């Protein structure tokens, strides 16, 4: 009985020590490295967003722009196209509008988010085969909703960046270890 308890304890220690270590994947392609390295970028995104999050969330009293439907579509076989469209929307419309409209805080966090989004967009497009991406979904419904919100749309879109980060994280996490 004591012997089996010792074996059990040793097994638990072994399992805990292996699970406590970082998972290391030997990537043989740039796309694998992109997907496996995304948690570092995500940490940078969340850090930059924390600096401005309270401001945007306090000015947001509208219905969600990034709905569960968007999340479901990002997690679908054509998620890379959706991510590309959403990142383009944020890069071309949301982030420049946020920089122009608000002088209450440094634009550095927005610049950081924009820079990471620019690189993310490039990598998603470059790695669409690696990501097993299929035909695109219609992104215009998000743009139409945003335009209907008029000047408050930027608060909605910026206030939901944390949701977008989660969607991107879930999408890329779903691609880990598959290649």
HELIX and SHEET records of a PDB file:
HELIX    1   1 UNK A    2  UNK A   20  1                                  19    
HELIX    2   2 UNK A   30  UNK A   50  1                                  21    
HELIX    3   3 UNK A   53  UNK A   58  1                                   6    
HELIX    4   4 UNK A   68  UNK A   74  1                                   7    
HELIX    5   5 UNK A   79  UNK A   89  1                                  11    
HELIX    6   6 UNK A   90  UNK A   94  3                                   5    
HELIX    7   7 UNK A   95  UNK A  101  1                                   7    
HELIX    8   8 UNK A  108  UNK A  126  1                                  19    
HELIX    9   9 UNK A  140  UNK A  148  1                                   9    
HELIX   10  10 UNK A  150  UNK A  152  5                                   3    
HELIX   11  11 UNK A  153  UNK A  159  1                                   7    
HELIX   12  12 UNK A  161  UNK A  174  1                                  14    
END                                                                             
